Amino acid sequence: MTRLACLVVLTLGLLSISTPGTSGARPASRAPSARAQELKRGARSALFEASAEGRRRAIRMLEEAVSLEPDDPTLWHLLGEAYASARYGTRSRACFEHALSIEPRDAGSWFLSGMAWRREWLLRLDPSALDRAIAAFDSCTRLDPDHGEGWLRLSALLYERGDPDAAFAAAERSKDLGAFPDQNLLARAYLAFRTGDLARADALFARVIPRLESFARRLLARRLPSAIRLHSGRRVTRIPPRPRTSSASNTGRGWRMPCCSSRIRSSRASTGGP
């Protein structure tokens, strides 16, 4: 079970490294300047170099770009990601917050903010950072219910906070949406197992194992089926979740943790989910 948990965490964790964040922000109200667009293209090229010097150049170009076009949220997104790649966490989060002040109903901005707070939580294990990340992914999925990766990230963090039922419900909402349908399915299978629904976990693992990379397929195929099918067809006592993480209900300026767990549970009940 420990190896399975490590594999799932590793699979989900690699997503934030392998792919950049995306945004659905609407364009600025006026045509961006040619200089700002030139700086944006140059910054993207510099970031693709994946070097310290490239990151420094990208940051300089993007700082100039946002000074020219301060109301373009996409520039703030890119600058935030450039800061994140250089491990300037506070500056990165400030960029995404600024983008949200421009376009507060942009699901992409909330997703990037969630990723930034998730990095802060992984770095410092600060419970308030975990709550902020959950709140941001919750806002992302409220605004865009088809944001598959938003649901996937939300489910993982809800489980880490000690709420496996809400985590499983969020994973169910991810379906095959977004760029990572196999990881969505793996999360659903794992969380079904953790909540004690072994028959459903068995069915989900049987679907997802053939779709995984060979190393993961061999590991899961060797360890899972016998453990799950031993109890196939009947629900067993739930596996104890992680202890809940204590955190304050209010952090930051005027920020309140939304009741996303109850929202997900009510959605799950209305759709007749397991």
C-alpha positions in Angstrom: 0.0 0.0 0.0 2.9 2.4 0.8 4.4 1.8 -2.6 1.0 2.4 -4.3 0.6 5.7 -2.4 4.1 6.8 -3.4 3.5 5.9 -7.0 0.3 7.9 -7.2 1.9 10.9 -5.5 4.8 10.7 -7.8 2.6 10.4 -10.9 0.5 13.4 -9.9 3.5 15.4 -8.7 5.3 15.0 -12.1 2.5 16.8 -13.8 3.4 20.2 -12.4 7.0 19.6 -13.7 6.1 18.3 -17.2 3.6 20.8 -18.2 3.2 24.6 -17.9 0.0 26.1 -16.5 -2.7 27.2 -18.9 -5.0 30.1 -18.8 -8.4 30.9 -20.2 -8.1 34.7 -19.5 -9.8 36.9 -22.0 -7.5 39.3 -24.0 -6.8 42.8 -22.9 -9.4 45.4 -23.9 -7.0 47.0 -26.4 -4.4 45.6 -28.8 -1.1 44.9 -27.0 1.9 46.9 -28.0 4.3 45.3 -30.5 7.1 45.7 -28.0 5.3 43.8 -25.2 4.5 41.0 -27.6 8.1 40.9 -28.7 9.3 40.7 -25.1 6.7 37.9 -24.4 8.0 35.8 -27.3 11.6 36.4 -26.2 10.7 35.4 -22.7 9.1 32.1 -23.8 12.2 31.3 -25.8 14.4 32.1 -22.8 12.4 29.9 -20.5 12.6 27.0 -22.9 16.4 27.0 -22.4 15.8 25.7 -18.9 18.9 27.4 -17.6 19.4 29.9 -14.8 20.6 32.6 -17.3 17.5 31.9 -19.5 15.2 32.4 -16.5 16.9 35.6 -15.5 16.6 37.0 -19.1 12.9 35.9 -19.2 12.2 37.7 -15.9 13.8 40.9 -17.1 11.8 40.8 -20.4 8.5 40.0 -18.7 9.0 42.7 -16.0 9.4 45.2 -18.9 6.4 43.7 -20.7 4.1 44.1 -17.7 5.3 47.7 -17.3 4.1 48.3 -20.8 0.9 46.3 -20.6 -0.1 46.2 -16.9 -3.7 45.1 -17.7 -2.8 42.0 -19.7 -3.3 39.0 -17.3 -1.5 36.6 -19.7 1.8 38.6 -19.1 1.3 38.3 -15.4 0.7 34.6 -15.7 4.0 34.1 -17.6 5.9 36.3 -15.2 4.5 34.3 -12.3 5.6 31.1 -13.9 9.0 32.5 -14.6 9.4 33.6 -11.0 8.2 30.1 -9.9 10.8 28.4 -12.1 13.5 30.6 -10.4 12.0 29.7 -7.0 10.7 33.1 -6.2 7.5 31.8 -4.6 6.2 35.0 -3.0 6.7 37.0 -6.2 5.1 34.2 -8.3 2.0 34.2 -6.1 1.8 38.0 -6.2 1.7 37.8 -10.0 -1.2 35.4 -10.1 -3.1 37.5 -7.5 -2.5 40.6 -9.7 -3.9 38.7 -12.7 -7.0 37.8 -10.6 -7.5 41.4 -9.7 -7.7 42.1 -13.4 -9.9 39.1 -14.3 -11.3 37.6 -11.1 -13.5 35.1 -13.0 -10.7 33.5 -15.0 -10.4 29.8 -14.1 -6.9 29.6 -15.5 -5.7 32.3 -13.1 -7.2 30.4 -10.1 -5.6 27.2 -11.3 -2.1 28.9 -11.5 -2.7 30.4 -8.1 -3.6 27.0 -6.7 -0.4 25.5 -8.2 1.6 28.3 -6.6 0.1 27.7 -3.2 0.6 24.0 -3.6 4.3 24.5 -4.2 4.4 26.6 -1.0 2.7 23.9 0.9 5.1 21.2 -0.4 8.0 23.4 0.5 7.0 24.4 4.0 4.2 22.1 4.9 2.2 25.1 6.1 -1.4 24.1 6.7 -2.6 27.6 5.6 -0.9 27.2 2.3 -2.7 23.9 1.8 -6.0 25.6 2.5 -5.2 28.4 0.1 -4.3 25.9 -2.6 -7.6 24.0 -2.1 -9.5 27.2 -2.1 -7.9 28.3 -5.4 -8.6 24.9 -7.1 -12.1 25.0 -5.8 -12.7 28.4 -7.4 -11.1 27.1 -10.6 -13.6 24.2 -10.8 -16.5 26.4 -9.8 -15.8 28.7 -12.8 -14.9 25.9 -15.2 -16.6 22.6 -14.2 -14.8 20.9 -17.1 -11.3 21.7 -15.9 -10.1 18.2 -15.5 -6.7 19.0 -14.0 -8.3 21.4 -11.5 -10.4 18.5 -10.2 -7.4 16.2 -10.2 -5.3 18.6 -8.1 -8.2 19.4 -5.8 -8.8 15.7 -5.1 -5.2 15.1 -4.2 -5.1 18.0 -1.8 -8.4 17.2 -0.2 -7.0 13.7 0.5 -3.8 15.2 2.0 -6.0 17.3 4.3 -7.8 14.2 5.6 -11.1 14.2 3.7 -11.1 11.1 1.5 -14.8 11.2 0.6 -14.6 14.7 -0.8 -11.3 13.8 -2.5 -13.0 10.8 -4.2 -16.0 13.0 -5.2 -13.6 15.5 -6.8 -11.7 12.8 -8.6 -15.0 11.5 -10.0 -15.7 15.0 -11.4 -12.4 14.9 -13.3 -13.7 12.1 -15.6 -11.6 12.0 -18.7 -11.4 15.8 -18.9 -8.2 17.7 -19.5 -4.7 16.7 -20.6 -4.3 13.8 -18.2 -7.2 11.3 -18.4 -5.1 8.4 -17.3 -4.0 10.2 -14.1 -7.6 11.1 -13.5 -8.6 7.5 -13.7 -5.7 6.4 -11.5 -6.7 8.9 -8.9 -10.3 7.6 -8.9 -9.1 4.0 -8.6 -6.7 4.8 -5.7 -9.3 6.9 -3.8 -11.9 4.2 -4.3 -9.5 1.8 -2.7 -8.7 4.2 0.2 -12.4 4.7 0.9 -13.0 0.9 1.1 -14.9 0.4 -2.2 -12.7 -2.5 -3.4 -15.0 -3.8 -6.1 -15.0 -0.3 -7.8 -11.3 0.1 -7.2 -10.8 -3.3 -8.9 -12.8 -2.3 -11.9 -11.0 1.1 -12.2 -7.5 -0.3 -11.8 -8.4 -2.9 -14.5 -9.2 -0.1 -16.8 -6.2 2.2 -16.1 -3.4 -0.3 -15.7 -3.1 -1.1 -19.4 -3.0 2.6 -20.2 0.0 3.5 -18.0 3.7 3.6 -18.7 5.4 0.2 -18.6 7.1 0.7 -15.3 3.9 1.8 -13.5 1.9 -1.0 -15.3 4.3 -3.7 -14.1 4.3 -2.3 -10.5 0.5 -2.1 -10.2 -0.2 -5.3 -12.0 2.1 -7.2 -9.7 0.8 -5.8 -6.4 -2.8 -4.6 -6.8 -5.1 -7.3 -8.2 -4.7 -10.0 -5.6 -5.1 -7.4 -2.7 -8.2 -6.0 -4.2 -9.9 -9.1 -5.7 -9.5 -10.9 -2.4 -12.5 -8.8 -1.3 -14.0 -8.3 -4.7 -17.7 -7.5 -4.7 -18.1 -6.4 -1.1 -17.4 -3.2 0.7 -14.9 -3.4 3.5 -14.1 -1.2 6.5 -12.6 2.0 5.2 -8.8 2.5 5.4 -8.0 5.2 7.9 -7.2 8.5 6.1 -4.4 10.8 6.9 -5.0 12.9 10.1 -6.6 16.2 9.4 -4.3 19.2 9.1 -5.2 22.0 11.6 -5.4 25.4 10.0 -7.1 28.7 10.7 -10.3 29.5 9.0 -9.1 32.9 7.9 -5.7 33.7 6.5 -4.5 36.7 4.5 -6.4 39.9 3.8 -10.1 39.2 3.8 -9.7 35.6 2.7 -12.0 32.8 3.8 -11.8 29.1 3.2 -14.8 28.1 1.1 -16.8 25.0 2.0 -15.7 23.1 -1.1 -16.0 19.7 0.6 -19.7 20.1 1.3 -20.2 21.5 -2.3 -18.5 18.4 -3.8 -20.5 16.0 -1.6 -23.8 17.7 -2.5 -22.9 17.5 -6.2 -22.0 13.8 -5.7 -25.3 13.1 -4.0 -27.3 14.9 -6.7 -25.7 12.9 -9.5 -26.2 9.6 -7.7 -22.5 8.9 -7.5 -21.1 6.1 -5.3 
